[in-house]
Amino acid sequence: MSFRFIIFVGFLLGSLQVFGQRERDERAMITNFKGLQFKAADSSFYINFRFRMQNRLGASTISGTNLNFNEYDARVRRLRMRVDGFIMNPKLTYSVQLAFTRGDQDVDNTGIANIVRDAVIFYHFTPKFYIGFGQNKLPGNRQRVNSSGQLQFADRSIVNGAMTIDRDFGLKAYYHDKIGAMDYHLKGAISTGEGRSVNSTDDGLAYTGRVELLPLGTFTGDGDYSEGDLEREPKPKISIAAGYSMNKKTNRSGGQLGKELYGSVDMATWMFDAIGKYKGWAYSVEYLKRHVGNPLTYNDLGSLRYAFTGDGINHQFSYVFPSNLELAMRYSRLSPSAKLAAYESQKNIFELGSTKYFNKHRVKLQLNVNYMAVDRNYALSHTGNHWGVLTQFELGI
């Protein structure tokens, strides 16, 4: 039965080749997609409609040696509509993003479907300084700030999944300028700290700040906010960033994400990341560390829920061939703190990815194969270790 795993991977690899052969005939039909746009004759408002969907098929094996599948992932991972524009004045802009799939609505965590991901109003005081009010992503780690439509793997890393600060409602400020030839970005936010799926908030707030330095100048096409060097940077480009978030009295296991805790906790998250690109090569690294004084919470019956504490690191390395076929490698390590040693294991994932880009990140076919190792034991026979395979087709405008 182990042939099922081999045949499945072979079929997906073949799919990449088939789509690659059709690319030349269909390229002209898709490369100009930039959403549906409308601007009033008197320039009193502008609106841009976009959508994207991610359809996927994946599975994981029983163990590292038993390649029979025991878990499957066949679904529409994301189906989103996004609306951006301005009203009255180009300085007054807005962004709305809605989600229409169960896995995108926080249903499993809260029991309540929430289709609203972004609903934020911006005011641009100058070309260099603007503020936002509403619900959108906090200025957190780079992989979270990157759109899920700009990723070179089908999913973000396990490090991001455990410790990202994600979306929140509040007031944000953004400023960018230059020091000599170096560009820099300053970002800050004061938010509720409870994420996007709440009906009420308490008096505990979250305070977030981030600094980004680009010593070699800006990336082509904002390439520091997308994975893979699709622009094939003619000169080396680097972005180095650090951030910190203090979430006071949060009631969720991941701060802005996760299940409801039985008591509130104060959660501190440190974020460090960097990305570099040059002539099709790209490398990114991300380190996150989270601290909670007492992460364990109990109800009156003694049931336990806890906030994740610990640290993790994620490395990604890739090359895009002139044919727009990309090969990528990823290594992620997620380590719980000593306080969670009885409940969480260290996880290490090695992953290989292949992506065929038909219209950059807007239209792409991805294939990922990974190996999960737990408890610092990489042996195929170790309990808990297993293989995974995932393919995803993304289509959007």
VOMI-730779 format. One record per residue: x negated, y, z negated of N, C-alpha, C, O in turn. Coordinates in steps of 0.001 Angstrom, whole numbers, plus 500000, padded with zeros to 6 digits. Atoms other than C-alpha are relative to their C-alpha. Example, Ala and Ser with C-alpha at 12.3 -4.5 7.8 and 13.67 -1.06 7.14 Angstrom:
2
499110498810500000487700495500492200499100501200500000498064501181499335;500820498810500060486330498940492860500770501090499270500261502198499101;
END
This chain:
397
499192498781500000500000500000500000499162501264500000499695502348500234;500851498817499995497028502342499752499907500617501381499488501766501515;500023499452498656497306502741503540500997501140500154500835501988501031;499024498892499917500310505020502932499321501339499798499615502300500510;500703498742500268498031507690501505499159500403501204499168501566501609;500880499710498864495575507418504425500822500417501213500466501372501904;499159499674498844498344507446507060500626501377499844500713502134500811;499376498699500234500035510458505447499041501146500284499398502115500953;501007498958499761496840512529505454499667500085501481499525501180502026;500314499996498574496065511451509026501079500670500821500785501388501776;498893499370499288499509512517510188499957501529499873500201502244500844;500044498559500209499113515974508659498838500636500732498976501729501283;501143499489499240495658516453510167500333500073501480499957501026502163;499599499985498598497097515533513540500936501150500309500895501716501402;499072498888499796499800518140513098499268501303500226499691502118501046;500785498791499799497175520863512800499514500094501437499540501172502030;500505499995498635495736519835516173501120500282500997500919501027501956;498887499788499081499142519743517873500405501465500037500613502033501109;499630498590500045500027523227516684498918500857500633499224501861501276;501086499242499398496594524462517746500081500014501506499757501031502119;499898500061498553497206523303521338501110500890500518501035501388501642;498871499185499558500488525216521483499770501482499767500543502309500250;500166498610500437499027528442520070499875500955501170500475502030501135;500229499073498900497904529973523399501299500377500697501505501542501036;498763499729499299501327529635525017500941500870499187501731501626499753;499026499319500831503169531087522037499450501252499318500198501981498667;500608498878500711500695533718520790500702501310500316500959502104499411;499426498719499599502288536552522786501367500232499378501807501375499254;498651499869500546505681535839521227500010500442498546501038500912498059;499948499822501448504621536320517614499046501044499457499219501479498318;501043499162500580501621538628517253500474501415499699499798502133498963;499545498631500224503691541840517273501056500107498911501622501182498710;498999499967501046506026540887514427499513500841498824498509500505498197;500336499162501141505902543651511808501258500350499217501314501392498564;498753499736500681509397543415510405500958500772500876500605501221501966;498975499221499323512606545115511466500016501390499384500239501537498183;500190498653500515512197548874511155501060500948500548501519500823501683;499091498938499558514537551842511289499629501287499279499414501291498067;500299498686500561513795555529510759501016500999500509501273501079501710;498997499016499627516393558274510726499400501062500907498219501392500801;500480498997499052516142560870513474499440501228499302498507501860499798;500487498834500739515667563605510877498950499621498953498574500450498124;501029500495500930513108561464508934500438500066498545499604500170497645;499510499942501380515361561529505864499867498652499288499892498596498058;500282501285500627514807557820505284499387499049501028499530499217502240;500621501044499190512892554829506583500177498677499272500072498618498047;499807501312500609513531551136505998499344498935500866499376499005502095;500668501100499322511603547973506872500457498700499348500256498494498151;499553501305500482513124544492506531498992498934500427498554498902501577;500857501141499687510903541421506335500508498764499254501189498872498235;499698501233500702511370537797505411498838499040500190498017499211501092;500947501093499821509201534739504928500519498770499277501230498855498276;499636501260500642509705531107504106498806499060500034497969499115500935;501050501000500125507407528309503015500674498641499813501283498373498777;499455501356500060508508524752503779498852499024499765497835499079500458;501125500854500388506393522042502195500396498544499812501555498201499578;499886501427500250505882518324501872498719499549499328497629499765499858;501183500436500725503539516807499304500299498808499121501450498411498941;499851501150500890502915513900496989498732499856499177497678500371499551;501165500319500823500587512739494224499998498513499707501046497867499690;500143501443500180499249509273493522500176499601498537500160500443497640;499834500526501351499758507052490491498727500223499181498799500592498008;501270499825500700496061507228489585498905500253501025499171500364502222;501119499802499091492618507767491037499690498785500837499098498911501910;500266501238499259492422504147492157501252499434500660501149498758501684;498740500462499424496104503377492836500578501131500851501080502124500325;499607498914499094496997505430495909501460499959500396501859500656501330;498551499926499801500712504673495828500515501327499453500054501796498412;499429498734500449502742507862495525501040499749498914501840498818499008;498964500096501033504796508356492375500708501328499754501699501372499026;499331498699500091505680512061492633499991500646501376499001500575502105;499866499393498676506927513947495678500420501458499858501036501854498869;499648498581499979507352517604496562500428500349501419499596500713502250;499457499701498671509607518142499586501107501028499827502179500697499320;499034498932500272511444521472499550499607501285500717498522501397501288;500315498628499621511640525084500601499404500650498748500126500949497797;500653499451501192509084526498498161500389501448499780500707501850498661;499614498589500117509836530138498890500841500402501204500561500000502333;499230499326498962512459531995500883500296501386499460501105501548498547;499920498652500559512180535716500349500348501033501059499993500904502230;499747498832499173513481538935501787499407501216499300499556501398498092;500632498809500569511583542164501310500457501229500775500547501213502003;499570498737499412512754545715501933499125501107499414499034501260498196;500837498874500416510401548715501809500402501238500794500996501133501866;499731498783499250510742552338502817499904501224499128499332501189498038;499928498766500796511293555894501647501359500630500195502059500342501166;498736499277499953514287558115500952499740501470499717499063501808498746;500090498553500139514468561899501369498610500528500348498470501495501097;501358499479499846510702562303501319499046498825500051499189497900499251;500955501112499950507809560010502337499238499790498705498624498738498522;500656500174501288506413560598498848500815499118499053500267498547498111;499117500777500847509429558826497305500305498676500701501159498619501585;499884501285499326509156555166498286500568498946499054500686499166497849;499423501079500793510646551896497117499587498662500597499178498577501755;500260501362499552510089548156497346500938499061499267501007499078498038;499077500983500547512670545417496815499639498646500588499449498528501798;500254501351499530511958541682497026500929499030499279501005499010498051;499036500959500536514555538953496562499564498581500330498971498332501380;500384501401499824514033535196496157501257499136500010502193499378499247;498780500777499806516524532540497239499818498498499800500697497723500177;500182501417500296515045529193496161499900499793498497499460500675497759;499946500280501435515416527521492782498637500163499331498542500742498249;501323499922500591511670527252492165499436501401499938498369501617499363;500461498616499941511355531002492752500825500916499110500666502136499153;499041499192500750514023532142490302499905499832498480500769500328497757;500180500204501439512719531083486850501140499213499361501339499304498149;498880500760500550515727528771486442499507498949499009500087498782497937;500484501083500852513686525932484956499497500506498653499550499779497660;500530499457501241512169528207482324501068500631499120500997500532497895;499033499237500783515180530240481262501420499464500087502254499793499243;498635500462499815518256528416482546500875501003500723502052500733500961;499248498942499326519337531621484295499290500341501304498103500667501296;500598499660498710518749532230488012499847501506500123500771502257499814;500259498579499793517183535592488789499383500159501375498235499766501585;500511499869498639516794536450492467499119501239500170498427501360501180;500746498747499858515178539855491820498552499795499556498288499546498380;501412500064500341511393539691491970499407501415499882498697501711498920;500489498624500039510596543329492766501166500961500184502038500741501024;499042498907499847512728546437492319499319501211499383499492501488498196;500876498959500536510399549410491968500051501246500881500151501165502105;500018498697499334510362553095492863498618500614499792498096500608498677;501311499358500072507078554882493654500120501474500350500931501876501185;500134498600499589506225558553493747498519500300500204497697500102499310;501381499732499618503046559603495528499714501493499804500120502329500611;500338498598500264501723562806493995498975500513501014499084501633501512;501034499689499014498681562803496286499695498707500749500155497643500335;500393501247499320497220560326498807499180499064499109499041497882499423;500846500803500868495010559100495944500681499555498708500184498651498036;499373500282501294497438558986492999501499499847500160502166500694500753;498554500197500002500913557523492610500396499178498777499568498509498158;499477500758501138503112556013489922501161499130500475501775499404501507;498873500861499704505688553239489932500847499794498766500322499709497655;499087500247501104508765552705487779500973498908500422501675499043501424;499113501105499685510660549438487754499311498672499764498414498560498929;500524501351500161509876545759488098499161499607501205499653499595502333;500899500531498971506883544516490096498799499379499297498773499273498071;501165500643500591503526542843489586499186500980499171498984502128499564;500949499234500791501303544124486825498631499952500669498375499053501471;501359500029499444497694544989487741499152498935499302498260499245498512;500652501121500658496495541553486694498876499406500815498197500117501557;501089500659499298494078538990488079500230500027501512501365500134501976;499938499796498553493285539123491793500913498983500684501683499344501574;499191500995499306494926535838492761501485500238499789502280499932500678;498605499658500212498203536946491206500391501239500785501473501282501370;499686498776499270498047540414492744500133499709501495500972500302502174;499830500424498618497514538776496137501378499373500173501814498575499343;498697500590499723500872537922497662499866498499500211498845498025500707;499994501439499734501789534229497758499994499714501496499735498585501912;500089500141498552501977534814501511498624500295500545498420500210501756;501354499670499570498274535788501622498978498994499477497787499299499414;500877500987500610496830532595500113499466499024501042500136498730502032;500574500981499084494496530135501837500254498568499542499965497631500286;499477501280500453495803527231499731501507500166499792501996501280499604;498545499927500103499488526360499456500453500538498650501506501169498555;499663499514501335499487527139495720498813500738499396497665500515499780;501066499391500771497527529366493395499382498956499069499904497850498932;500741500957500822495064527723491012500712499721498682501613500458498283;499462500324501324495897526038487693499609501059498978500315501245497987;500431498931500907493965528863485985500999501149500062501429501665499030;498990498967499843496338531440487416501331499546499405502013500328498742;498723500494500496499319529232486557500120500055498496501215500256497970;499956500043501459498371529068482887499873501375499350500398501589498257;500343498765500710497206532622482188500272501292500762499852502356500306;499676498771499301498472535097484768500998500833499198501725500307498355;499039499141500701500456538102483539501186500380500889502179500899500377;498868499955499075502707538292486635500762501334499993500167502405499875;499152498816499852505652540715486905500551500456498645500670499681497697;499414499446501216507122543035484289500676501317500358500388501917501394;499313498729499800509382546059483978499304501084499188499026500905498003;500635498919500725507771549354483093499505501097500914499982501261502037;500593498874499294505721552321484212498559499663500356497781499254499494;501343500303499523502579551855486332499398501242500651500109502107501162;500714498890499368499935554269487582498821499443500779498163498498500344;501050500483499096497442553839490445499202501200500517499772502212500926;500870498920499512494447555985491424498797499380500698498235498397500216;501213500455499328491637555477493921499227501192500538499803502224500882;500871498929499525488660557575495001498646499386500344498508498165500421;501348500444499665484979557363495884498982500628499057499156501749498579;501208499458500615481693557786494074498879499726500988498359498613501062;500954500220498918479258558304496892500628499110501055501702499420501571;499474500940499014479750555369499258500878498925499372501457498105500085;499244501045500688481490553244496602501443500430499759501704501491499193;498588499791500306485273553040496495500324499381498644499718498384498251;499543500597501244487009552415493182501503500200499840502077501157500359;498574499957500271490564551734492020500215499888498491499617499035497835;499597500056501399492030552423488574501504499740499942502286500420500605;498592500369500081495338550797487632500373499770498544499602499191497778;499553500190501375497337550833484430501500499835499930502221500234500844;498563500224500159500745549853483113500373499925498528499616499411497705;499331500210501283502957550084480043501336499360500326502158499960501018;498820500762499588505701547460480285500626499293498801500080499303497697;499247500612501098508226545535478229499298498777499428499446498479498243;500715501175500467506034542414478026500775498700500068500224497648499745;499171501201500008508913539948478500500274499458501392501026498493501532;499825500522498658508774539477482272501293500443500646501914501423500235;498868499557499186511597539606484768501316499305499686502357499721500195;498776500777500234514126537098483407500517500190498589500691499218497855;499475499726501341515417538803480267501211500920500103501327501709501040;498828499134500071518697540476479326499813501148499022500510502159499102;500277498949500969517279542516476443498532499935499613497873498919499834;501410499937500377513893543583475109499873500467498551500799501040497979;500269499554501363512319544232471719499059501202500047498802501761501112;500852498817500061510015547006470531498527499682500256497682500570500146;501370500343499664506852545096471461499736500254501467500499499798502320;500315499641498617505209546428474623498705499324500449497932498825499632;501234500523499419502462545223476956499221501166500608499792502034501268;500873498940499504499499547454477828498923499353500881498165498501500418;500868500662499025497493546554480950499162501024500740499652502091501108;500884499135499228494506548115482681499071499178500875498718498052500524;500871500701499059492309547145485634499129501002500751499580502086501122;500956499192499233489234548573487367499439499138501120499041497996500888;500572500698498851488068547553490851498921500879500634499134502068500869;501124499291499387484713548544492367499665499345501327499530498125501412;500339500474498659483905548239496077498708500690500441498757501681501169;501269499299499749480192549117496337499620500124501456498833501004501804;500345499955498575479999548433500091501127500566500849501139500397502069;498902499379499271483169550289501027501222499107500089501220497976499604;498723500704499929486726549225501823499943498841500988499159498844501937;499860501147499117487654545936503446500884500369501186501745501242501079;499149499814498835489176545834506907501407499500499694501590498379499221;498616500415500188492961545768506689500345499578498592501131498649498409;499752500375501406492983545634502857499685498536499753500421497848499046;500377501402500118491192542286503079499612499563498614499498498363498364;500281500391501382490312542403499381501250499509499291501157498992498178;498757500501500578493984541560498716500588498856500815501793498610500763;499575501212499313494158538509500964498834499026500011497675499438499971;501041501025500067492254535217500963499560499592501398500360499563502333;500558500366498710489970534128503778499625501230500798500307502253500730;500454498847499213488054536418506123500577499941501407499857499669502368;499357500022498693490574536593508959499586501181500862499670501115502088;500446498822499253489267540031509938498558499849500484498083500649501290;501397500246499626485733538606510301499175501280499806498667501861500766;500672498753500357484120541550508506498626500105500691497787499222500514;501289499868499308481221542832510654498844500323499061497685500052499376;501004499696501015479381544038507546500454499402498673501657499295498433;499605500589501281479300542459504073500879500951499186500617502151499120;499109499230500863482106543631501784500191499241498691500318498017498677;499891500583501333482423543047498033500970500828499163500980502056499244;499174499337501008485023543867495395499812499276498672499941498054498595;500211500539501342484317543372491680501012500670499068501182501888499114;498928499433500821487066543831489092500027499394498606499578498270498380;499792500458501370487849543554485395501305500593499488501665501718499834;498738499520500534491122543859483520500264499443498613499646498471498180;499628500425501357492691543518480096501479500299499794501986501328500240;498596499802500319496258543101478889500271499568498564499901498467498157;499555500320501358497610543207475348501525500019499981502148501059500196;498551500142500039501169541927475033500419499810498541500178498760497945;499608500008501409502605542755471606501391499391499832502342499766500518;498721500594500396505365540607470113500736499346501165501956499461501281;499319500687498908506034538579473233500697498741499487500240498111498533;499221501167500412508615535797472950499909498850501002500657497878500895;500113501039498985507496533710475950498614499372499936497637500027499573;501246500762500163504792531037476082498868500509500873497698500307500546;501034499428499147502954532777478914500033501511500030499523502119500971;499898498546500013503675536360477925501191500453500813502301500571500295;498910499631499087505718537440480956500660498784500628501689498912501292;499496501234499404506307533819481980500157498923498936499731499093497794;499929501157500891507153530475480416501272499921499193502157500770499298;498829500242500830509668529114477970500034500940498795499017501506498393;499837499177501190511054531023475018499337499319498801499545498131498554;500611500504501218508985530601471870500992500088498840502037500730498950;499151499932501188510487530109468418499659501207499124500336501474498131;500390498786500710508715533244467205499149500852500917498615500350501906;500782499104499152506945536258468665498515499906499648498149499596498514;501452500040500179503161536397469129499384501198500717499992501780501615;500793498996499294500543538954470143499011499267500898498288498382500441;500770500748499010498753537843473308499033500941500732499448501940501320;501030499213499308495467539235474684499428499182501149499094498010500975;500513500683498820494269538350478190498906500838500638499107502012500951;501112499359499299490884539201479720499911499412501403500097498209501585;500044500430498604490468539021483506498775500577500692498541501785500644;501171499578499228487290539159485613500038499261501334500244498048501362;499980500668498698487151538464489345499183500781501017498876501957500818;500779499389498923485210539191492522500298499271501293500663498096501294;499809500591498682485538538592496241498988500614500961498680501803500878;500927499535498983483086538850499130500335499373501344500744498214501413;499696500485498652483548538516502903498953500501500995498419501604500871;500960499607498957481264538548505941500078499010501157499819497819500986;500003500761498752481697537298509517500701498646499891500176497630500345;499208501222500104484359534717508706499796499230498716500613498377498370;500252500660501286482813533576505413500672500782498874500732502011498914;499377499343501147484606534306502149499737499189498739499731497958498755;500176500639501297483949533583498495500707500846498955500589502071498945;499350499294501101486039534470495473499829499207498721499783497977498737;500126500634501309485650533759491779500869500773499023501010501991499130;499080499391500951488020534424488898499834499309498650499836498081498563;500101500540501357487609533997485143501053500680499136501137501908499108;498970499491500896490492534395482680499828499381498626499475498209498494;500070500472501381490505534110478904501179500584499240501477501773499346;498824499547500761493523534297476617499846499635498538499385498546498193;500078500206501449493692534670472844501343500336499359501950501365499657;498822499774500835496663534346470485499618499590498587499107498489498379;500412500287501372496105534506466742500502498653499503499712497820499060;499399501285500348498502531659465968500967499629501115502103500103501127;499162500305498831499872530135469197501142499040499725502005498867500585;498994501014500304502058527520467434501220500633499337501093501338498337;498756499499500597505698528401466731500956498826499796500982497893500599;499094501097500363508347526183465082501390500556499732501545501701499306;498647499620500406512098526289464663500325499363498652499467498727498040;499619500504501330514033525317461527499973498485499921499875497932498825;500019501463499977514071521651462604498596499434500170498409498218500209;501377500442499873510302521535463001499542499781501426498418499328501642;500413500131498602510269521494466810498944501048500324498964502157499790;501152499154499697507143523018468318500066500537501418500388499806502355;500313499397498712506589525436471176498785500891499795498662501554498765;501231499245500190503243527100471763499652500835501232500047500527502357;500548499169498930501601529820473810498630499455500388497855499043499525;501295500530499571498640528742475919498889500966499624498993502169499865;501215499245500263495248529932474686498822499177500508498850497946500491;501168500675499450491882529128476189499399500836501107499590502051501149;500609499275498901489943530042479295499946499099501229500155497889501147;500093500754498760489508529011482906499241500767501049499147501993500993;500740499383498907487464529670486010500414499341501303500700498145501350;499580500476498685488324529332489680499025500514501054498735501709501105;500886499650498890485951529283492695500661499588501312501235498503501404;499517500337498667487018529395496357498979500450501038498466501567500978;500989499731498959484718529220499400500584499547501336501156498460501420;499333500340498753485832529252503036499287500596501207498465501505501095;500479499456498720484992529841506680501121499892501026501775498856501139;499010499977498929487317530841509526499269499916501335498462500785501663;500598500157498681486271529557512941500629500982500989501728501478500742;499420499094498987486805531733516051501370499553500501502149500378500978;498689500515499587489792529482516863501083500260498959502224499838499144;499088499718501117491450530710513613500397498753499224501463498700498611;499881501155500884491103527317511987499051500220498829497867500495499026;500798499736501200489869527681508415499815498718499192500739497918499046;500300501042500965488178525183506125499653500665498678498897501637498649;500199499375501307488177525957502406499793498938498936500284497815499051;500221500853501157487008524418499143500360500785498742500158501997498672;499658499332501257488249525157495633499672499085498825499919497880498857;500205500695501271487153524161492150500604500847498894500322502041498791;499352499297501108489236525088489111499835499200498715499980497978498701;500089500618501323488675524384485429500862500781499031500769502006498954;499128499387500993491246525069482727499759499311498661499978498106498533;500362500573501301490187524577479078500850500625498898500807501842498715;499236499455501125492571524949476113499071500327498835497970499782498745;500777499676501190491300526481472875500082498854498996500889497936499146;500016501049501026490523524353469824501356499866499312501721498778498866;498695500052500658493937525275468388501012499154500755502005498707500181;499072500784499185495623523422471267499421498655500398499985497964501247;500683501235499592493244520461471473500889498773499847500736497804500590;499132501161500214495911518104470169501153499941500996501848498929501082;498838499928499119498432519197472798499644500144501479500451499802502343;500397499736498619496493520101475953498642499369500278497772499349499407;501284500542499553493669518411477892499314500988500925499968501805501573;500707499221498993490951520100479882500315499407501366500339498188501536;499681500442498645491826519936483569498969500567500981498587501734500901;500894499592498921489468520067486541500600499533501316500989498373501447;499454500361498689490690520132490136498988500363501084498487501486501137;500801499781498800488591519747493277500951499932501196501732498988501320;499009499921498934490467520750496407499345500382501320498461501237501365;500402499667498643489856520820500157501231500487500749502318499925500614;498876499448499273492029522903502420499653500288501450498526500662501776;500129499641498588492534523372506136501226500800500389502353500382500123;498892499134499599494656526186507555499825500405501457498743500819501873;499967499494498637495577526973511133500848501262500017502049501216499750;499313498710499971496477530656511494500458500294501426499647500336502351;499461499662498696498776531491514391500226501501500141500064502068501221;499839498542500048499538535080513385499531500464498632500311500958497818;500602499715501306497160535654510479500783499256498919501115498084499097;499290500689501078498955534892507192501505499932500233502212499256499486;498558499990499773502403535524508676500510498655500504501596498216500124;499604501301499456502524532224510580498787499084499892497767499321500540;501150500871500241500269529389509414500456498622499557501547498460499010;499781501371500429500096525651508785498843499599499112497682499725499502;501026500319500994498226524442505698500055498532499599501126497932499508;500137501354500518496967521060504543498987500019498866497856500468499050;500878500045501176495472520550501066499937498584499457500952497891499381;500212501272500683493993517435499463499212500301498729498202501002498785;500674499677501255492980517537495786499816498771499128500483497751499295;500242501045501001491621515399492973500008500650498628499224501561498362;499873499490501359492642516092489369499277499071499028499499497861499019;500697500750501052490348515009486525500304500646498655500295501872498541;499673499480501336491246515365482830498973499525498988498278498532499203;500859500360501138489279515250479585498516499918500377497761499152499779;501401499957499562485986516001481389499497498646500523498291498406500577;500375501318499487486015512473482797500443499922501462501637499955501757;499708499944498573485781512347486597500155498617500633500360498523501843;499902501357499462485943508552486995501379499754500606502393500166500043;498728500296499349488626507342489395500909499173499103502133499270499191;499214500902500849489729504809486797500496500648498713501248500028497962;499615499366501266490194507341483978501491500320499991502036500809500981;498568499757500140493766507625482713500326501486500174499711502346499543;499579498618499752495468510772483981499423500592501260499978501556501788;500579499508498752493211511314486997500831499510501177501342498390501160;499202500390498837494977511281490366499666500887501198498998501913501073;500154499259498750494973512479493971501315500695500349502391500282499918;498812499322499509497359514918495602499798500466501426498674500758501834;500050499492498625498178515964499159501211500878500211502299500572499723;498905499037499813500302518900500284499829500694501337498740501167501661;499998499210498767501196520447503624501108501031499910502159500773499323;499023498921500071503048523715504040499946500832501277498870501196501753;499907499112498844504252525725507013500636501295499547501703501297498934;499475498675500365504753529443506500500357500773501252499593500826502215;499507499193498889506772531616508826500606501282499449501448501237498552;499473498739500484507488535280508312499752501131500967499017500977501942;500194498798499191507655538742509822499733501170499068499539502295499530;
END
